Amino acid sequence: LKFAVEKGQVQAQRLDQYLASAMPFLSRSACSRLIKEACVCVNASPLVKPAGKLRGGDSVVVSIPAAPGCADIIGEDIPLHVLFEDESLVVVSKQAALTVHPCKGVTSGTLVHALAYHFQ
């Protein structure tokens, strides 16, 4: 994700605060974690302090790593009841006994695996 901090938009605003407002799908603590893990670059240099200050004209690039285990998902041919599908949305009627995503003790046979197979 790339952000261009406009001149006059911020005056020495904390990086974690800026990211939390720019990416409302992440909490401020999640933004701080990304910063500490060197997933955020300001003007092409990693900035690892959440309290680092931004100024107008700065360029911010955020790399959000894949969630643990996501890269290991292999699609499985599990029947899906697709109610609607277009290029940006799929609506399914999930079977009652089908686990939604992998978790401790459940590494296969989930809705995520079925969707991965469906979209191969």
N, C-alpha and C positions, 0 to 999 in steps of 0.2 A: 504494500500500500504506500502510495506517495502523497505527501502533503506539501504544499508551498505556503509558508507563513507569510501572509500579506503584510506589507508595511502598515503600521498603525493598528493591525489586528491584535497584537499582543505587545505588552511592555514588560519584558523580563519575566514572562510567565514560566512556571515550572513545567518541565517536559511532561511529567506524568499527568498533570492537570490538563495540559493541552491535548494529549492523546486520549484521555478519558472523555473529553468533550468532542473530539473529532471522530472517535470510534465508540459510540454509545452502546455497542454490543459487548464491550469489555468494561470491567470495573476498573477503578483507579489502581487497585492492588494488582490486578492482572497486567495492567500497563506497566506498573513498576517492576513486576517480575520480568516482562519482556525486555525492559531497559537494562536490568541487572544481568540478564543472560546475553547481552550484547546483540539483541535482535533489532535494535533501533540505531540508525545512523542519522546524524545531523550534519548537513553539509559534507556528506561522504565520509564522515569519521564516526566510529562507534562512540556513543555517549552512554556510560554505564551508571550514571548517577540520576535517580529519578528527580532530584531537586535541581538538576541542570537547567539553566535558563535559556529560553528561546527569545529570539528577537525577530522583528519584521525582516523578511527577505530570506530567512533560513529555509532550507529544504530538508524535509524529514522523510525518511524511508523506513518502513516497518516490515519486518519479515516475521510472519506468524508461523511458527513451526507446526507440523502436523501433530495431532494428538497422539500420545503413545499408543502403538498398536494399529493405527489407521493404515499405515503403509503395508501392513501384513494382511489386510482383508482380501480374501479370495472369494470371488462370487460363487454362490451355490445355487443350484437349480431347485429353488423352493417355490411352490406355487404362490402367486400373488393375485389378489382380487383387485385389479386396477379399476378405480371408478372414473378417473379422469387423468389425462396426461397431455401436456403440450411441451414446448421447448424449455420452459422454465419451472414447471410445477408438475408433480405427480401426486395424486390422491389415492390412497389404498385403504381398503378395509382389512385391518390386521386381524388375523385369527387370534382367538383368546389365549391360546397357549404359547404363542410365538413371542420369544424374548426380543426386545427392540434392538439392543446393541450388545456387543461382547462386554463381559464383566468378569469379575473373579469367579472362576468355576464354569463359565459359559464362553467358550472360544469359537463356537461355530453354530450354524443353524439359527441365525438371528435374522431379523428384518433387514438389518444392514447388509448381511451377506446376500440375501435375496435381491435387494436393490442393486448391489454391485453386479450381480449376474445379469439382472434385467437391463442395466445400462452399459454392458460390455459392447 
